[in-house]
Amino acid sequence: MRRTRIVATIGPASCDEESLRTMIKAGLDVARLNYSHGDDEWRAEVAERIRRIAKEDGIHIGIMADLPGPKLRLGRFEGTHHLSQGEIISLRCGEAEGYADSSSLPVEYGGLAKEIRPGDPVLLSDGLIQLEVEECNENIVRCKIIEGGLITERKGINVPGTIVKLPAVGSRDEEALRHAIGLDVEFIAVSYVRSKEDVSPARRILDECNSKAWIVSKIEHPSALESLDGIIEVSDAVMVARGDLGVEIPPEEVPMAQDRIVKAARKRGLPVIVATQMLESMVTNPRPTRAEVADIANAIRHGATAVMLSAETASGTYPVDSLLTMLRVTRRADLEWDGLTKPTDAKLLLTRAVANAGVTLAETSSADRILVATKHGNAARLVAAHSTKIPITAVTNNPSVARKVMLLPGVDAVVCEELERGSSTMCLAIKTIFENGRLKQNDRVVAISGSPKAMSGATSTARLYRVTEDGSVDGDE
């Protein structure tokens, strides 16, 4: 089983039936829908298409909704415009939509002119275009173009060193979040998290809507690095969003920041996704660079549990080839991965202790597979956090949880009925995965479950079974 998970952004280049089916059957684990682009009708259609194809092929696929967040963006405008070095450009603040040319652009956020000062840098399009503020007059920011280039609508704006007073989850984010909850997505990616308080609005709305979606906090601002432990404490997973992070801090600092984020998340037992420009050259080329391949492999070797494709699959020329390339690289990198880590600071102390005991039993008995019963995915997350090379199967009666655990390293899922006794449920799960080829006669299986019921009971038991010729078990070994 592949340990490292793959998240791919679905966009115009990959949302058609053929591309989605090819990607899902090839090994896509989580499909990302970016709420910064497109409209809700399109997202609903794509989500339904993903669910249908996955069901037809008998595959569990998670869906991640990525909220726009308090990110500064240009407004909407027509065409592509060239900004020339040395020229002056005016940023018109508070215009969500308007005219644009090489000397004037609309900016959504109306407060920018009040929060920025002459001499401050302004970076557009992930830092590819650099401006310097010369003058601020009410809603107009006049800038000198230091590094020019082509610009289109809705590109991101970064102002390094300036704390923009935008709410973590504004009205647009709340609207997007409620729409995503209506689609029953498994993951909510909260953008531009700067402190643990920034996660609270999303958590509150999820609770109000009775949604069990996991929150993925995106680390892409210097303030988040200062508040990292607190953010991880209130998150279900984290993402190293290197695009904005690499603009907000010096690029040479990004590898060390990435390593720190990965280690902190793994210590807490959380999945951690490394994202942005992993196969950027494949947006326009059919083959990756050697540096990109090394980047992916090194992220995995340093502990990343998932890697993400963005423009490569959303708008690139080779979306399917990009996914297949990522699959080959992750499979090869997984072979070199070694070492058992323990989530020493994870929450759910009793579940963590039983997960540790179950993994230890599996390792010492040379078990062929670990089964872990889970109601919401937490028990499976803590078992997966130990990074064992033994394949893990999450046992659940909830299809949404089966899709959710697709973000966990080295985990697949089986959906089965929860019986009155925990051991009966686990024996039913063993029989089910024996019949679909994931177990064979004489395999040893460690089953971690709750009591008295496997999924809804408190995780408390680890048993070692041997599989018989018909998929039943001989009993505890």
C-alpha positions in Angstrom: 0.0 0.0 0.0 1.2 3.5 -0.9 2.0 5.4 2.3 2.1 9.0 1.0 -1.2 10.5 0.0 -1.9 12.7 -3.0 -4.1 15.7 -3.0 -4.9 17.2 -6.5 -6.7 20.4 -7.3 -9.6 19.9 -9.7 -10.2 22.7 -12.2 -11.0 23.3 -15.9 -8.2 21.0 -17.0 -9.3 18.0 -15.0 -13.0 18.2 -14.2 -14.2 16.3 -17.2 -15.5 12.7 -16.8 -12.5 11.0 -18.6 -9.8 12.9 -16.7 -11.5 12.4 -13.3 -12.1 8.7 -13.8 -8.5 8.2 -15.0 -7.1 10.1 -12.0 -9.4 8.3 -9.4 -8.6 4.9 -10.8 -4.8 5.7 -10.9 -4.7 6.5 -7.2 -5.9 10.0 -6.4 -6.7 10.2 -2.6 -8.2 13.6 -2.1 -9.7 16.0 -4.6 -9.3 19.7 -3.8 -11.9 22.3 -4.8 -10.6 25.9 -4.7 -13.2 28.3 -3.5 -11.1 31.3 -4.7 -12.0 30.4 -8.3 -15.0 29.2 -10.2 -18.6 29.3 -8.9 -20.7 27.2 -6.6 -22.8 25.6 -9.3 -19.6 24.3 -11.0 -18.2 23.0 -7.7 -21.4 21.2 -6.9 -21.4 19.5 -10.3 -17.8 18.4 -9.9 -18.3 17.1 -6.4 -21.3 15.0 -7.6 -19.2 13.7 -10.5 -16.3 12.7 -8.2 -18.7 10.9 -5.8 -20.4 9.1 -8.7 -17.2 7.9 -10.4 -15.7 6.8 -7.1 -18.8 4.8 -6.2 -19.0 3.2 -9.6 -15.4 2.1 -9.2 -15.7 1.1 -5.6 -13.0 3.6 -4.5 -13.0 6.0 -1.5 -12.1 9.6 -2.4 -12.1 12.5 0.0 -13.0 16.0 -1.1 -11.3 19.1 0.3 -12.9 22.6 0.2 -10.2 25.3 0.3 -11.7 28.5 1.6 -10.6 31.9 0.0 -9.4 33.2 3.4 -8.3 36.8 4.3 -6.0 36.8 1.3 -5.6 40.1 -0.6 -6.5 39.7 -4.2 -6.9 41.9 -7.3 -10.5 42.4 -8.4 -12.0 41.0 -11.4 -11.2 42.5 -14.8 -10.8 41.5 -18.4 -7.7 40.6 -20.3 -4.0 40.2 -19.6 -1.9 43.3 -19.0 1.8 43.9 -19.0 3.3 45.9 -16.1 6.6 47.5 -17.2 9.6 48.0 -14.9 10.0 51.6 -13.7 6.4 52.7 -14.5 3.8 53.9 -12.0 0.7 51.9 -11.3 -2.3 52.8 -9.2 -4.1 50.2 -7.1 -7.8 51.2 -6.6 -8.8 49.8 -3.2 -12.3 48.6 -2.5 -13.2 47.6 -6.1 -14.2 43.9 -6.5 -14.5 44.5 -10.2 -13.5 47.2 -12.6 -11.5 48.3 -15.6 -7.7 47.5 -15.7 -4.7 48.5 -17.8 -1.0 48.7 -17.4 -1.3 51.7 -15.1 -4.3 50.9 -12.9 -5.7 47.8 -11.3 -8.7 47.2 -9.0 -8.1 45.7 -5.5 -10.9 44.0 -3.5 -9.9 45.1 0.0 -10.8 48.7 0.8 -8.6 49.0 3.8 -5.2 48.5 2.1 -4.6 52.2 1.5 -4.9 52.8 5.3 -2.7 49.9 6.4 0.3 50.3 4.1 3.0 53.0 4.0 5.3 54.6 1.5 8.4 52.3 1.0 6.5 49.1 1.7 6.8 46.3 -0.9 3.7 45.0 -2.6 4.0 41.6 -4.4 1.6 40.3 -7.0 1.1 36.9 -8.5 3.1 34.9 -5.9 5.8 37.4 -5.9 6.6 37.4 -9.6 5.7 41.1 -9.8 7.2 43.5 -7.3 5.9 47.0 -6.5 7.0 49.6 -4.1 4.5 52.0 -2.5 5.2 55.7 -3.2 2.0 57.3 -2.0 -1.3 56.5 -0.3 -4.4 58.7 -0.9 -7.6 57.5 0.7 -8.5 54.5 -1.6 -5.6 54.8 -4.1 -2.1 53.3 -3.6 0.4 54.6 -6.1 3.4 52.2 -6.6 6.5 52.1 -8.7 7.0 48.8 -10.6 10.3 47.3 -9.5 9.8 43.9 -11.3 7.2 43.8 -14.1 5.4 41.0 -15.9 2.0 39.9 -17.1 -1.0 40.2 -14.8 -4.6 38.8 -14.9 -7.6 39.1 -12.6 -7.9 37.7 -9.1 -4.1 37.3 -8.6 -2.9 37.3 -5.0 -1.4 40.3 -3.3 1.3 40.0 -0.6 2.5 42.8 1.6 5.4 41.3 3.6 5.7 42.8 7.1 2.2 44.3 7.2 -0.6 42.7 9.2 -3.8 43.1 7.2 -6.8 43.6 9.4 -9.0 41.1 7.6 -11.1 38.5 9.6 -9.9 34.9 9.3 -13.3 33.8 8.2 -15.1 36.7 6.6 -18.6 36.8 5.0 -17.3 35.3 1.8 -15.6 32.5 3.6 -18.7 31.7 5.7 -20.7 31.5 2.5 -18.2 29.2 1.0 -17.9 27.1 4.1 -21.7 26.6 4.4 -21.8 25.6 0.7 -19.0 23.1 1.2 -20.8 21.6 4.2 -23.9 21.2 2.0 -21.7 19.1 -0.4 -20.7 16.9 2.6 -17.0 17.4 2.0 -14.5 15.6 4.3 -12.0 18.5 4.7 -12.2 22.2 5.1 -8.9 24.0 4.4 -8.8 27.4 6.3 -6.5 29.8 4.5 -4.1 32.3 6.0 -4.4 31.0 9.5 -2.3 33.4 11.7 -3.3 32.1 15.2 -5.4 29.5 16.9 -8.2 32.0 17.2 -8.4 32.1 13.4 -9.6 28.5 13.4 -12.5 29.1 15.9 -15.0 30.6 13.4 -14.7 27.7 11.0 -15.0 25.2 14.0 -18.1 27.0 15.3 -19.9 26.9 11.9 -19.0 23.2 11.5 -20.5 22.5 14.9 -23.6 24.5 14.2 -24.1 22.5 11.0 -23.4 19.2 12.8 -20.5 18.6 10.3 -17.6 16.3 11.2 -15.3 17.6 8.5 -11.7 17.9 9.5 -10.1 21.3 9.5 -6.9 21.7 7.6 -5.0 24.8 8.7 -2.9 26.4 6.0 0.4 27.7 7.3 1.3 30.6 4.9 2.0 33.6 7.0 4.9 34.5 9.4 2.5 35.0 12.3 1.5 31.3 11.9 5.1 30.2 12.5 5.1 32.2 15.8 1.8 30.6 16.9 2.4 27.1 15.4 1.8 25.0 18.5 -1.5 26.7 19.2 -2.7 26.3 15.6 -1.8 22.6 15.6 -3.6 22.1 18.9 -7.0 23.2 17.4 -6.5 21.6 13.9 -7.1 18.2 12.4 -4.4 18.5 9.8 -2.0 21.2 8.5 -0.8 22.3 5.1 2.6 23.8 4.3 1.3 26.4 1.8 4.7 27.3 0.3 3.4 29.8 -2.3 2.3 32.6 0.0 4.7 31.5 2.7 7.6 31.9 0.3 6.5 35.4 -0.5 5.9 36.5 3.0 9.3 35.2 4.3 12.6 35.0 2.4 12.7 32.0 0.0 15.8 30.6 1.6 13.9 30.3 4.9 11.1 28.2 3.4 12.8 24.8 3.7 13.6 25.3 7.4 10.0 26.5 8.0 8.6 23.5 6.1 10.7 21.1 8.2 9.6 22.7 11.4 5.9 22.6 10.5 6.1 18.9 9.5 7.9 17.9 12.7 5.5 19.8 14.9 2.4 18.3 13.2 3.8 14.7 13.3 4.6 15.1 17.0 0.9 15.9 17.5 -0.1 12.9 15.4 -1.6 15.1 12.6 -1.5 14.6 8.8 0.7 17.2 7.1 0.4 18.2 3.5 3.2 19.9 1.6 1.9 22.0 -1.3 2.7 24.5 -4.0 4.9 24.2 -7.2 5.8 20.6 -6.5 5.6 19.8 -10.3 5.2 23.4 -11.5 7.1 22.8 -14.8 4.4 20.2 -15.8 1.9 23.0 -16.1 3.3 23.5 -19.6 5.8 20.5 -20.0 5.1 16.8 -20.1 8.1 15.9 -17.9 9.2 17.3 -14.5 12.6 18.7 -13.7 15.0 16.7 -11.5 14.8 19.4 -8.9 11.0 18.9 -8.6 11.3 15.2 -8.2 13.9 15.7 -5.5 11.7 18.2 -3.8 8.8 15.7 -3.5 11.1 12.9 -2.4 12.8 15.0 0.3 9.4 16.3 1.6 8.4 12.6 2.1 11.7 11.6 3.6 11.4 14.5 6.1 7.9 13.3 7.3 5.2 14.8 5.0 2.2 12.5 4.9 0.7 14.0 1.8 1.8 16.1 -1.2 -0.4 18.4 -3.3 -0.8 19.3 -6.9 -2.3 22.8 -7.6 -2.1 24.4 -11.1 -0.6 21.2 -12.4 -3.9 19.5 -12.4 -6.3 22.5 -12.1 -5.3 24.4 -15.2 -2.2 22.8 -16.7 -1.7 21.2 -20.0 -0.9 17.8 -18.5 -3.1 17.2 -15.5 -3.3 13.4 -15.7 0.4 13.1 -16.5 1.2 15.3 -13.5 -0.8 12.9 -11.2 0.9 9.8 -12.7 4.3 11.4 -12.2 3.5 12.2 -8.6 2.3 8.7 -8.0 5.6 7.2 -9.4 7.7 9.6 -7.3 5.8 8.9 -4.1 5.9 5.2 -4.5 9.6 5.2 -5.0 10.2 7.6 -2.1 8.1 5.5 0.1 10.4 2.5 -0.4 13.3 4.5 1.1 11.2 5.7 4.1 12.2 4.1 7.4 11.7 4.6 11.1 8.8 4.4 13.5 7.7 7.7 14.9 5.4 8.1 17.9 2.9 11.0 18.3 4.2 11.9 21.8 2.0 15.1 22.1 -1.2 13.8 20.5 -4.5 14.4 22.2 -6.9 11.5 23.2 -4.5 9.9 25.7 -6.2 6.6 26.2 -6.8 6.0 22.4 -3.2 7.0 21.8 -2.0 4.4 24.4 -4.1 1.6 22.8 -2.9 2.6 19.3 0.7 2.5 20.5 0.1 -1.0 22.0 -1.6 -2.2 18.8 1.2 -1.0 16.6 3.8 -2.5 18.9 2.0 -5.8 18.9 1.8 -5.8 15.1 5.5 -5.0 14.8 6.7 -7.6 17.2 4.4 -10.3 15.8 5.2 -9.5 12.1 1.5 -8.9 11.4 0.5 -8.5 7.8 -2.2 -5.9 8.4 -3.6 -3.7 11.2 -7.4 -3.1 11.4 -8.6 -0.2 13.5 -12.3 0.5 14.2 -13.1 4.2 14.1 -16.3 6.3 14.5 -14.9 9.7 13.3 -11.4 8.7 12.1 -9.4 9.7 15.2 -8.4 6.2 16.2 -7.2 5.5 12.6 -5.3 8.8 12.6 -3.4 7.9 15.8 -2.5 4.5 14.5 -1.3 6.0 11.2 0.7 8.6 13.1 3.1 5.8 14.2 4.2 5.5 10.6 4.5 1.8 10.6 5.2 0.0 7.3 2.3 -2.4 8.0 -0.8 -1.6 5.9 -3.6 -0.2 8.0 -7.4 -0.6 7.3 -9.9 1.7 9.0 -13.1 -0.1 9.9 -16.2 2.1 9.9 -19.9 2.0 9.3 -19.8 5.6 7.9 -18.9 6.1 4.2 -17.8 9.7 4.9 -15.3 8.5 7.5 -14.0 6.0 4.9 -13.4 8.9 2.6 -11.8 11.0 5.3 -9.1 8.5 6.2 -7.8 8.7 2.7 -5.7 11.6 3.9 -3.9 9.4 6.4 -0.6 7.8 5.5 -0.8 4.1 4.6 -4.5 3.7 5.4 -7.3 2.2 3.3 -10.9 1.6 4.5 -13.7 -0.9 4.7 -17.3 0.0 5.4 -19.2 -2.7 7.4 -22.0 -3.1 9.9 -21.2 -2.5 13.6 -22.4 -5.6 15.5 -23.2 -5.8 19.3 -19.7 -7.1 20.2 -16.5 -5.5 19.1 -14.8 -8.7 18.3 -17.7 -9.8 16.1 -17.4 -6.5 14.1 -13.7 -6.9 13.6 -14.1 -10.6 12.5 -16.7 -9.4 10.0 -14.3 -6.7 8.7 -11.5 -9.4 8.4 -13.9 -11.6 6.4 -14.8 -8.7 4.1 -11.3 -7.6 3.2 -10.3 -11.3 2.8 -13.0 -11.6 0.2 -11.8 -8.5 -1.7 -8.2 -9.7 -1.8 -6.5 -7.6 0.9 -5.9 -10.6 3.2 -5.0 -14.3 2.5 -4.9 -17.5 4.4 -2.5 -17.6 7.4 -2.1 -13.8 7.4 -1.7 -12.3 10.9 -4.0 -9.4 11.7 -3.9 -7.0 14.7 -7.4 -5.7 15.3 -7.7 -2.5 17.4 -11.3 -1.7 18.6 -13.6 -0.3 21.2 -15.7 -2.0 23.8 -18.4 -3.1 24.0 -18.9 -2.0 20.4 -16.0 -1.7 18.0 -16.6 1.8 16.6 -18.9 3.6 19.0 -17.2 2.2 22.2 -14.1 3.7 23.7 -10.9 2.3 22.0 -9.6 -0.2 24.5 -8.6 -3.5 22.9 -5.9 -4.9 20.6 -6.2 -8.5 19.5 -4.0 -10.7 17.3 -5.7 -13.0 14.8 -4.7 -15.6 12.2 -6.8 -15.8 9.0 -8.2 -19.2 8.0 -8.7 -20.5 4.5 -12.3 -19.1 4.3 -11.5 -15.7 5.8 -12.7 -16.4 9.3 -10.3 -16.4 12.3 -8.9 -19.1 14.5 -9.3 -16.8 17.5 -6.9 -14.7 19.6 -3.3 -15.7 19.3 
